[in-house]
Amino acid sequence: MTRQHTTPDGLVIVDKPSGFTSHDVVAKMRGIARTRRVGHAGTLDPMATGVLVLGVEKATKLLGHLALTEKEYVGTVRLGQTTITDDAEGEVTSSTDASKVTRDAVDAGIAKLSGDIMQVPSKVSAIKINGVRSYKRARDGEDFDIPARPVTVSSFEVYDVRDAVAEDGTQVLDLLVSVVCSSGTYIRALARDLGADLGVGGHLTALRRTRVGPYKLDAARTLDQLQQELTVMPIAVAAAAAFPRWDVDAKRARLLANGVRLEMPDEYAGAGPVAVFGPENRLLALVEAYRGKAKSLAVFG
């Protein structure tokens, strides 16, 4: 009699390699974890590397809520060239000498792209326009506009500026940047808009995501490492790290399991999703306050 393989419920923090789509990583993880129940919390472009949060088994219920958390990146913005995709994956559409751009001008441009801003996502993106992916419309040669969306760029800093020469001989500037931003922010759109503001064009040549919410690069594992040893962050640990915690006693845990909407303490009003724990550190549910009571978002107990 063969022992049945059981995959633990939890998160897998992957250090995504360049050249893989987020879906490629999910497909690979389904093989490693030997389960179909794998999903991701927010995509990373194929060119980008770094933190990609995957949920396995019951932890897939957390993913939609984790996708809304703050992200942190380091990357390289090239001033002096625009591309069709706003990053190095696409063909260059214009080149302009950027050697005269000053650091003061760069800083002023970055200031305009910091804080609460309206951002137009890249046309070669997964945004849906009337039900059709933007990248498909772009690939089909359609002329269309994407409406600007509100995003928050809480930190946008340049920590090095390097003179460089592009393949076509254009004098360009490479800015090494770090960005902390809200979900839905396109870093390549920041590169595009910075270059446009400076009059020389810009695109992203490298991007590494170093944090998604509380999950950082030091907790991430490469696909090769995960193939050797599947490292799963238990679902209770993952939820406690990402959401406010509410501990309830055995009686209230039973009521919650039976679908009763518990009265929520005032301290959780407006807190967004809250992780509810019962005795023995058991994750019961993800809830949010609605008219003073706990409305279930996902049930685990």
C-alpha positions in Angstrom: 0.0 0.0 0.0 1.5 3.4 -1.1 1.4 6.3 1.3 -0.7 9.2 0.0 1.4 12.4 -0.6 0.0 15.3 1.3 1.1 18.9 0.6 1.0 21.3 3.5 -1.3 24.4 3.3 0.8 27.5 3.2 2.8 30.1 1.2 5.9 29.5 -0.9 8.0 32.5 -1.4 9.7 32.1 -4.8 12.7 34.1 -6.1 11.4 34.2 -9.7 14.0 33.8 -12.4 14.1 36.1 -15.4 12.4 34.8 -18.5 9.6 33.0 -16.6 6.0 34.3 -16.5 4.2 34.1 -13.2 2.1 31.3 -14.8 5.3 29.4 -15.7 6.3 29.5 -12.0 2.8 28.3 -10.9 3.0 25.4 -13.3 6.5 24.4 -12.1 5.3 24.6 -8.5 2.3 22.3 -9.2 4.9 19.7 -10.2 7.1 20.3 -7.2 4.3 20.3 -4.7 2.3 17.6 -6.5 -1.0 19.5 -6.3 -3.2 21.5 -8.7 -4.1 23.9 -6.0 -1.4 26.5 -6.5 -1.9 30.2 -7.2 0.0 33.5 -7.1 -0.5 36.8 -5.4 0.2 39.4 -8.1 2.2 38.8 -11.2 5.7 39.7 -12.2 6.7 40.5 -15.8 8.8 37.8 -17.5 11.9 40.1 -17.4 11.6 40.8 -13.7 13.1 38.6 -10.9 12.5 38.4 -7.2 9.7 37.8 -4.7 6.6 36.0 -6.1 4.2 34.8 -3.4 2.5 31.5 -4.2 -0.3 29.8 -2.2 -0.5 26.1 -1.9 -3.7 24.2 -1.1 -5.9 26.1 1.4 -3.5 29.1 1.4 -4.8 29.9 -2.1 -7.7 31.6 -0.3 -5.3 34.2 1.1 -3.9 35.2 -2.3 -6.5 37.8 -3.4 -6.1 39.7 -0.1 -2.2 39.4 -0.1 -2.2 40.8 -3.7 -3.4 44.2 -2.4 -0.4 44.8 -0.2 2.6 47.1 -0.7 5.5 46.1 -3.0 9.2 47.1 -3.0 11.5 47.0 -6.0 15.0 47.8 -7.1 15.6 48.4 -10.8 17.4 50.2 -13.6 15.8 53.0 -15.7 17.5 53.8 -18.9 17.0 57.4 -20.0 17.5 58.1 -23.7 15.4 55.4 -25.3 11.8 54.4 -25.5 10.6 50.9 -26.3 7.2 49.5 -27.4 6.8 47.6 -24.1 8.4 50.3 -21.8 11.0 47.7 -20.9 14.0 46.0 -22.4 11.8 43.2 -23.8 10.4 45.4 -26.6 12.0 46.9 -29.6 13.4 50.5 -29.3 11.1 53.0 -30.9 13.1 56.2 -30.4 16.6 57.3 -29.2 17.7 60.7 -27.8 21.0 61.8 -26.4 20.5 61.9 -22.6 24.0 62.9 -21.6 22.9 66.5 -20.8 20.2 65.5 -18.3 21.1 66.8 -14.9 20.7 65.1 -11.5 18.5 68.0 -10.5 16.2 67.4 -13.4 16.0 63.7 -12.6 15.1 64.5 -9.0 12.4 66.9 -10.1 10.9 64.4 -12.4 10.9 61.7 -9.8 9.2 64.1 -7.3 6.3 64.4 -9.8 5.9 60.6 -9.9 5.9 60.2 -6.1 3.0 60.1 -3.7 -0.6 59.6 -4.8 -0.5 59.8 -8.6 -2.6 58.9 -11.7 -0.8 56.3 -13.8 -1.5 55.0 -17.3 -0.5 51.3 -17.3 1.8 50.1 -20.2 -0.1 49.1 -23.3 1.7 45.7 -23.3 0.2 44.7 -20.0 -2.4 42.3 -18.7 -5.0 45.1 -18.0 -8.4 44.3 -19.6 -10.0 46.8 -21.8 -13.6 45.9 -22.5 -12.8 42.3 -21.6 -9.7 42.0 -23.8 -6.1 42.0 -22.5 -4.3 45.1 -23.4 -1.3 43.2 -24.7 -3.5 41.3 -27.1 -5.0 44.6 -28.5 -1.4 46.0 -28.8 -0.2 42.8 -30.6 -3.2 43.0 -33.0 -2.2 46.6 -33.9 -5.2 48.3 -32.4 -5.1 52.0 -31.5 -6.6 52.3 -28.0 -6.2 54.2 -24.8 -5.9 52.8 -21.2 -7.5 55.0 -18.6 -5.2 56.3 -15.9 -5.6 54.7 -12.4 -4.8 56.0 -9.0 -1.6 54.4 -7.4 0.6 55.4 -4.5 4.4 55.6 -4.9 5.5 56.0 -1.3 9.2 56.1 -2.1 11.0 56.6 -5.4 14.8 57.1 -5.0 17.8 57.1 -7.3 20.9 55.7 -5.6 23.3 55.7 -8.6 23.6 57.3 -12.0 25.8 55.8 -14.7 26.7 57.1 -18.2 26.3 54.4 -20.8 26.2 53.9 -24.5 23.3 52.0 -26.1 23.7 49.4 -28.8 22.8 52.0 -31.5 25.5 54.4 -30.1 23.1 56.7 -28.3 24.5 58.3 -25.1 22.1 57.2 -22.4 21.9 57.4 -18.6 21.2 54.4 -16.4 19.5 55.2 -13.1 19.6 52.6 -10.3 16.4 53.1 -8.5 14.4 51.8 -5.5 10.6 52.0 -5.4 8.0 51.3 -2.7 4.5 51.4 -4.1 0.9 50.2 -3.9 -0.4 47.2 -5.7 -1.2 47.9 -9.3 1.8 50.2 -9.9 3.8 49.6 -13.0 7.5 50.3 -12.5 8.0 50.3 -16.3 5.3 53.0 -16.6 7.3 55.1 -14.0 10.4 54.7 -16.3 8.4 55.6 -19.4 6.9 58.7 -17.7 10.1 59.9 -16.2 11.8 59.7 -19.6 8.9 61.5 -21.2 9.0 64.3 -18.6 12.7 64.8 -19.2 12.2 64.9 -23.0 14.6 62.0 -23.8 12.3 58.9 -23.3 12.9 56.1 -20.9 12.4 52.4 -20.3 13.1 49.8 -17.7 16.1 47.5 -18.3 16.2 45.5 -15.0 13.7 44.9 -12.2 13.9 42.9 -9.0 11.0 42.7 -6.5 12.5 42.6 -3.0 9.3 42.6 -0.9 5.6 41.8 -1.1 3.8 43.0 2.0 5.8 41.4 4.9 7.4 38.8 2.7 11.0 39.7 1.8 13.7 38.3 -0.5 15.6 36.7 2.4 12.6 34.3 2.8 12.5 33.5 -0.9 13.9 30.3 -2.6 14.8 29.6 -6.2 12.9 27.0 -8.1 16.0 24.8 -8.0 16.2 25.1 -4.2 12.5 24.3 -3.9 12.9 21.3 -6.2 15.5 20.0 -3.6 13.4 20.9 -0.6 9.9 22.3 -0.7 9.9 25.2 1.9 6.3 26.1 2.8 5.5 28.9 5.2 2.6 27.4 7.3 -0.7 29.2 6.7 -1.0 30.4 10.3 2.4 32.0 10.2 1.7 33.6 6.8 -1.6 35.0 7.9 -0.2 36.3 11.2 2.6 38.1 9.3 0.3 39.8 6.8 -2.9 40.7 8.7 -3.9 42.0 12.1 -4.5 39.2 14.5 -7.7 38.5 16.6 -7.6 35.6 19.1 -10.9 34.1 20.1 -11.8 31.4 22.7 -13.1 27.9 21.9 -16.8 29.0 22.2 -16.5 31.8 19.8 -14.3 29.6 17.5 -17.3 27.1 17.3 -19.8 29.9 16.7 -17.6 31.3 13.8 -17.2 27.8 12.3 -21.1 27.5 12.3 -21.4 30.7 10.4 -22.3 33.0 13.2 -21.2 36.6 12.7 -19.3 37.5 15.9 -19.2 41.0 17.4 -15.8 42.5 16.5 -13.8 44.6 18.9 -13.7 48.3 17.9 -9.9 48.2 17.4 -10.4 46.3 14.1 -12.9 48.8 12.6 -11.4 49.9 9.3 -8.5 47.5 9.6 -9.3 45.6 6.4 -8.8 41.8 6.5 -8.2 40.4 10.0 -6.9 36.9 10.7 -8.9 35.1 13.4 -7.1 32.5 15.5 -8.7 30.0 17.9 -7.1 27.9 20.6 -3.7 26.2 19.8 -2.8 28.9 17.3 -5.3 27.5 14.8 -6.1 29.9 11.9 -9.9 29.9 11.6 -10.8 32.6 9.1 -10.0 35.9 7.4 -12.7 38.4 8.3 -13.4 42.1 8.1 -15.6 44.4 10.2 -19.0 45.1 8.7 -21.4 47.1 10.8 -19.5 46.0 13.9 -19.6 42.3 13.1 -17.2 39.8 11.5 -17.9 39.2 7.9 -16.0 36.2 6.6 -13.7 36.6 3.6 -12.2 33.1 3.7 -12.7 30.2 6.2 -10.0 27.8 7.1 -11.1 26.1 10.3 
